[in-house]
Amino acid sequence: MFEEVFKPRPESQDGVTATRGSDIYAPLSLSFEEAWHGVSHELTLTRQDVCRGCGGSGVRRVAQTRCMVCEGSGSVRSVRGHMVFAKNCPHCGGAGRIEQEACSVCHGLSIEPRIEALAIRIPPGVPNNARVRVSGKGHAGVRGGMPGDLFIEVQVRPHPVYRRDGDDLLMTVAVAVHEAALGAKIVVTTPDGPTRVKVPAGTQSGQRFRLRERGAVSRTGRRGDLVVEVLLKLPKILDERSKALLREFGQINAESVRES
């Protein structure tokens, strides 16, 4: 469903007050990959558009006829007690004759509902809860008023690996104990493809490495960073030799890791 927020703005057209059309808000759910790379999305909505029957004027020309309300006199009378008052006929404006009448399509409102399919381009790097504005694609204004805007409210579904922090992209990568202890170059998969990350010797669990300009694209066109957090992963002990090596390692490095 679309939420309509009415925002009037007075204008003028042939002496008639014009009103700005209301905005339309439409939700759009995207996957992480769609939001990251950008996507074209077709949206079908019902919006008020300029009436095709009267071109937005609300009236149509007819053959000139005598006003049936004032019978061509241009004025109507009212009696109050012994006094008789006369005023211009509200139906013909005092002319006594009719040259136009309310449009039969829009009934004088100057707008009519119309179903429209729009191709919406979502830019790359759009974050969760962002609004993408499509100018002039809200409801049409009344009597020549400016149209409202269409706002796409983007909801990005969570990803099991990547997390957004502003324009930065965060991910956690498992690293074997021996890789962290001795140092290694590991390959990590990013939304832009695989890349190598250097893990220095002595890396601790929870340590972060920042890859410049590998994050999301900002509104200004600049890219954030990719932040890789290391999570040390112990190997499954399957044989006695592995256990013996770990015991020997513990004897050589006997300091307590729990001391602050």
C-alpha positions in Angstrom: 0.0 0.0 0.0 1.1 3.6 -0.6 1.0 6.2 2.1 -0.1 9.6 0.8 1.1 12.8 2.6 -0.8 15.9 1.5 1.4 19.0 1.2 -0.6 22.0 -0.2 1.1 24.9 -1.9 -1.0 27.7 -3.3 -0.4 28.8 -6.8 -2.4 30.7 -9.4 -3.8 29.7 -12.8 -6.5 31.9 -14.4 -7.5 33.3 -11.1 -8.2 29.8 -9.6 -6.2 28.6 -6.6 -4.0 25.7 -7.6 -2.8 23.0 -5.1 0.3 20.9 -5.2 -0.3 17.2 -5.5 0.4 14.9 -2.6 3.5 12.8 -2.4 3.5 9.0 -2.7 5.6 6.7 -0.5 6.2 3.2 -1.8 8.2 0.5 0.1 10.8 -1.6 -1.8 12.6 -4.6 -0.4 16.1 -5.4 -1.9 18.7 -8.1 -1.3 22.1 -7.0 -0.1 23.6 -7.6 -3.6 20.9 -5.6 -5.3 21.5 -2.6 -3.0 25.2 -3.0 -3.3 25.4 -3.0 -7.1 22.3 -1.0 -7.9 19.3 -2.3 -9.7 16.5 -1.3 -12.0 13.0 -2.1 -10.6 9.6 -1.8 -12.3 7.0 -0.3 -10.0 3.2 -0.3 -10.8 1.1 2.2 -8.9 -2.2 4.0 -9.1 -1.7 7.8 -9.0 -3.8 10.9 -9.7 -2.8 12.3 -13.0 -4.0 15.3 -15.1 -7.5 14.6 -16.5 -7.3 13.7 -20.2 -10.9 14.9 -20.7 -10.3 18.5 -19.8 -6.5 18.8 -19.8 -6.6 19.7 -16.1 -8.9 22.7 -16.3 -11.8 20.9 -14.6 -14.3 22.3 -17.2 -15.3 21.8 -20.8 -16.7 24.2 -23.4 -20.3 23.7 -24.4 -22.7 25.5 -26.8 -23.8 28.8 -25.2 -27.2 28.4 -23.5 -29.4 30.4 -21.2 -28.7 29.8 -17.5 -31.5 27.7 -16.1 -30.9 29.0 -12.6 -31.4 32.7 -13.2 -33.4 32.2 -16.5 -30.9 34.4 -18.3 -31.2 37.5 -16.0 -27.8 37.0 -14.5 -29.1 37.5 -10.9 -31.1 35.6 -8.4 -33.4 37.1 -5.8 -34.1 36.3 -2.2 -36.8 37.6 0.1 -36.4 38.5 3.7 -39.5 39.7 5.2 -40.7 42.7 3.1 -37.3 43.2 1.5 -36.1 41.7 -1.8 -32.3 41.2 -2.3 -30.6 40.5 -5.6 -27.1 39.0 -6.2 -25.2 37.6 -9.1 -26.2 34.2 -10.1 -23.6 31.7 -8.6 -24.2 29.3 -11.5 -23.3 31.6 -14.4 -21.4 34.3 -12.5 -23.9 36.9 -13.5 -23.5 36.4 -17.3 -27.0 34.9 -17.7 -25.6 32.3 -20.1 -23.5 29.2 -19.8 -20.5 28.6 -22.0 -18.8 25.8 -20.0 -19.6 23.1 -17.5 -17.8 20.7 -15.2 -15.8 18.0 -17.0 -17.8 14.8 -17.1 -14.7 12.7 -16.7 -13.2 14.2 -13.5 -16.4 16.0 -12.4 -14.5 19.3 -12.1 -11.6 18.0 -10.0 -9.1 18.4 -13.0 -7.5 15.0 -12.1 -8.3 11.3 -12.6 -6.8 8.1 -11.3 -4.4 6.2 -13.6 -2.4 3.1 -13.3 1.2 3.7 -14.4 4.3 1.4 -14.6 7.5 3.2 -13.8 11.1 2.0 -14.3 13.0 3.0 -11.1 16.8 3.0 -11.0 18.2 2.3 -7.5 21.8 3.7 -7.3 24.6 1.4 -6.1 25.4 1.4 -2.4 21.9 2.5 -1.2 21.7 1.8 2.6 18.9 0.4 4.6 16.0 2.8 5.3 17.1 5.2 2.5 14.6 7.1 0.5 15.0 7.4 -3.3 13.1 10.4 -4.7 11.5 10.4 -8.1 10.6 14.0 -8.8 7.1 14.8 -10.2 5.8 11.2 -10.0 3.5 11.7 -7.0 -0.1 12.8 -7.5 -0.9 15.5 -10.0 -1.7 18.9 -8.7 -5.3 20.3 -8.7 -6.1 23.0 -11.2 -2.6 23.3 -12.6 -0.7 22.8 -9.3 2.7 21.2 -9.3 2.7 17.4 -9.0 4.0 15.7 -5.9 7.0 13.4 -5.7 7.4 9.7 -5.4 9.6 8.4 -2.6 10.9 4.9 -2.7 11.5 3.6 0.9 14.3 1.0 0.6 14.5 -1.9 3.0 17.7 -4.0 2.5 17.5 -7.5 3.8 20.3 -8.7 6.1 23.3 -10.6 4.7 24.8 -13.6 6.5 28.4 -12.3 6.1 28.5 -8.6 5.4 27.4 -5.8 7.7 27.0 -2.1 6.8 28.4 0.6 9.1 27.7 3.9 7.3 29.7 3.5 4.0 32.1 0.9 5.5 31.5 -2.8 5.0 32.3 -5.1 7.9 32.9 -8.9 7.7 34.4 -11.6 10.0 36.8 -14.1 8.6 37.9 -17.3 10.3 41.7 -17.7 10.5 43.6 -20.8 11.6 45.7 -20.5 14.7 49.0 -21.3 12.8 48.2 -18.6 10.2 47.6 -16.0 12.8 50.8 -17.0 14.7 53.1 -17.3 11.8 51.5 -14.8 9.4 49.8 -15.5 6.1 48.0 -14.1 3.1 44.4 -15.2 3.0 41.8 -14.9 0.3 38.4 -13.4 1.3 35.3 -13.1 -0.8 33.9 -9.6 -1.0 30.8 -8.3 -3.0 33.3 -7.1 -5.7 35.0 -10.5 -5.9 37.9 -12.2 -4.1 40.7 -10.2 -2.6 43.9 -11.0 -0.6 44.4 -9.8 3.0 47.8 -9.9 4.7 47.6 -11.4 8.2 50.8 -10.4 10.1 52.5 -12.8 12.5 51.0 -12.6 16.0 47.6 -11.5 14.9 45.0 -11.8 17.7 41.4 -12.8 17.5 39.2 -9.8 17.1 41.9 -7.7 15.4 40.7 -5.7 12.4 42.3 -4.9 9.1 41.1 -2.0 6.9 41.1 -2.2 3.1 40.8 1.3 1.8 38.0 2.1 -0.7 36.6 -1.4 -0.8 33.3 -0.4 0.9 30.0 1.0 -0.3 29.6 3.9 -2.7 28.4 7.1 -0.9 26.1 9.7 -2.3 29.1 11.8 -3.3 30.6 8.9 -5.3 33.4 8.1 -2.9 33.7 4.6 -1.4 34.0 3.5 2.2 36.4 0.9 3.5 36.2 -2.8 3.9 36.9 -3.8 7.5 38.0 -7.5 8.0 37.7 -8.8 11.6 39.8 -11.9 12.3 38.3 -14.7 14.3 40.8 -17.4 15.3 39.6 -20.9 14.7 41.1 -23.9 16.5 41.6 -27.1 14.4 39.8 -30.3 15.3 42.3 -32.5 17.1 42.2 -35.9 15.3 45.4 -37.6 16.3 47.8 -38.0 19.2 50.7 -36.2 17.4 48.7 -33.0 17.1 47.9 -33.2 20.8 51.6 -33.7 21.6 52.7 -30.8 19.5 50.1 -28.5 21.3 51.4 -29.7 24.7 55.0 -28.9 23.6 53.8 -25.5 22.3 52.1 -24.8 25.7 55.3 -25.7 27.6 57.4 -23.4 25.5 54.9 -20.6 25.8 54.0 -21.0 29.4 52.8 -17.4 30.2 49.2 -17.0 31.2 46.9 -15.5 28.6 44.5 -14.4 31.4 46.8 -12.0 33.0 46.0 -8.4 32.3 
